[in-house]
């Protein structure tokens, strides 16, 4: 029996709550490309107007630190702050490319949708195979995502039936849930499953997500090390870090 399986058994885990991007699907890469395209273009245009040079977005550092795993408009605000830029908030209805938090966030989403149609959705086969086995043994399942494209991605990947419940960026906005590292989105998923946090395990590939799982009082927080960041995941509260899901 794998270490992960032993922990699930020892802690009497009844439900699994998994982050979408980076744990189940490889859309984190697509998101990162869309963010870089949007921000690099904006920073270049702004820099030309102001006669200065802004450092373009670095996917390895900036994306992970300021954007990954949190609501879209928070990501816009965080990254711009790192470059010393403050913009009006605007609204979620702003036109793509408007010089507001809403406008830039919507432009990023437009780029993401384009890339999604061009490239499709790749899943992590280790996750899917493991999840199917867990469900066969009666484990409850939910998926969470900061993205408002969660349902589209699940359908594109053909895996929507793997999950009983989902909580995404659209529902988080409607319910006023705080973004990670606040535990709100995980707690809402557990509530929808009818399972106490002390009976559920959280699976996350991002530092903020791991921190959120720990803050929510979940019985087990599993860090999925897709980006060679085991130490960072452990430092933020992961009980165990794995590179991929066990085959048996």
N, C-alpha and C positions, 0 to 999 in steps of 0.2 A: 504494500500500500504506500502511495506517495505521501510525502510530508503534508502537502496541502489536503489530501483526502483525510489523513489522520486528524488534522486540526478541525476540519469540518465535522467529523464524527465526534471528536472529544468535546467540542463546544456545542454540540446538538444544534447545528445550523439547519434552519428550515427554509431559508430563502437566500437567493443570490441576486445582488444588485450590481449591474455592470455598467461602467461608462461606455459610450458608443465609440467615439473616435480614439483610436490607439489601442483599445482593448479588444473590440469586436471587429471593427472595420478599419481600413487603412486610409480613411478620409482625412486623418490629421495632415497627411502629406498634401492632399488637395486643398484643404483649408489654408495651410501655410503658403502654398503657391499663390492662392487668391489674395491673401493678406500682403504678400511681398509685392505683387503686381500693383495693387492699389496704393500702398504706402510709398513705394519707390517713385511712382509717377507723381504722387502728390508732393513729396518732399523735393523732388527735382524742380517742379513748377514753382513751388513756394520759394525755394532757394534762389531761383533765377530772378524772381521779383524782388527779393530782399538783398541780392548780391552776396549771398553766403552759401556755404555747402552744409547740407544736413547728411548725417551718416544714414545710408540706406538700411532697411531692416535686415538683420542677420537671423536666419531661421534657427540656427543652433542656439543662439543666446537670447535674442529679443523675443522671439516667438514663444519660447518656453517660459521666459520670465514674466512677460507682460500680457500675453494673449491666450495661451493654451488653456482650454478647459473652463473659460469664464464667458459670461454673456457678451455678445458681439460689441455692443456699444461701450461696455466697460473696457474691452480690449482696445478699441479705438482711443479712448480717453487715456488709458494707461500708457500706451506706446507713445502717443503725442507728448504726454507729460515727460517721458524719458528723453525727449528731444527738445524740451523747453517750450513746447507749443500748447497754447490754450485756445480752444475754439468754442463758439456757442453750442449749446446742447442740440438745438433744433428739435425735431420730432421724428418718430419712426416713419412718418409719411413724407419726409423730405425727399426731393429728387436725388437719384444716384449721382454722386459727385458734388452735391452742394457742399460748401465749405462749412459744414457743421458736423458734430459727432454723428448725428443721424444720417446725413448725406453720405459721409465716407463709409459708414457701416453698411449702408444699403448698396453702395458701389462694390464693396467687397463681396457682398452676398450675390450680386449679379455675376461677378467674375466666378464665384464658386459654382453657381448653377451652370454656367457655360462649361466649366471644366468637368463637372459631374456628367453632363450629357456627352462630352467628348471622350472621357476616359472611363466612365462607369465607376462601379464600386468594387474594390478588392476587399475580401474579408480575410481575417486571420483564421486559417483552417484549423489550427490547434484549439482555438476558442470554441468554434462551432461544434467540432467533434466532441469536445469535453462537455459542453453544455447539453448536447443531445443525450449523452449518457446520464447526466445529472437529472434531467427531466424524466427519463425513463424510471429513475428511482424515486420519483415523487417530489423532487426539489422545486420550490416556487421560484419564479424568475421575473425580473424587471430590468429595464434598460433606462438609463438617464443620459441626457445630453444637454449641454449649454446651447447647442445649436437649435435654431428654429427649423432646420431642414431634416430633423431626426426621422420623421415618418417617411419622407421621400427617400432617404438613404436606406432605411430598412426595406422598403418596397423594391428599390433598385437592386438591392443585394439578395432579395428573395428570402429574408430571414425574419419577417415580421411575426410569424407564428411561433417563434422560439420564446417569445416574451408575453407574459400575461398582462403586464402593465408597462407604460412608458411615461416619463416626465421629461419634457423638453423645454427649449427656450420660450416657445409660445405659451405653454402652461405656466412656466415660471413667471412670465410677465403678467399674465392674467391674475395669478395668485399673489403676486408681490413677493415672491421668494428671493432671498438674497443669494448672490452668486458665491461660488467657492472662493475662499476656504470656509465660508459658512456652510453648515450641514443641511440646509433647508431642502435641497433637491433630493437628497438621499432619504431624508426623513419622510418626505411626501411619498416617495416610491414605496417605502415600508408601510406607510399608512394605507396606501391603496391595496397593498397585498394583504393587509390585515395581520401583519407580522411585527412584533416588537423589535427595535434595533438590536437588543440583546440576543436575538435569535437569527440575525441576518449577517451576511458577509458582504463587504464592499470590495469591488475590484477596480483599480484605477492605475493609469500610467503616468499621471501628472502629479507633481508635488502638491499643488493646491487641492487636488481631489483627494489625495491620501489624507491631508490635513483635515479636510471636511469630514471624511469618514470617521476619523478619530474623534473629532469634535462632536459627532452625532452619537457617540457611545455604542457603536456597532461592535458586535462580538468579535469580528475578525476583519482586519483591513489588509487586503492583499495588494501589494505593489506589482505591477506588470512592467518589467524593465525592457521596454522596446527601444530605449534611447541611450543605453549604457549609463544609467543614472541611479544605480542601486543605492549608493550612499545617500543621495538626495532624497530618495523615497523613504529610506529607513529613518533618516534624520527628521522627516516630517510626520512620522508616526506609523509607517507600515509595520505590521506584525510579522510579515514574511514577504520576501521579494522573490518572484520567479521570472525567468526569461520567457517561458512559454508554458502552456497548460499541459499537465501530464497526460500521457497516452492511455494509461490504465488507472 
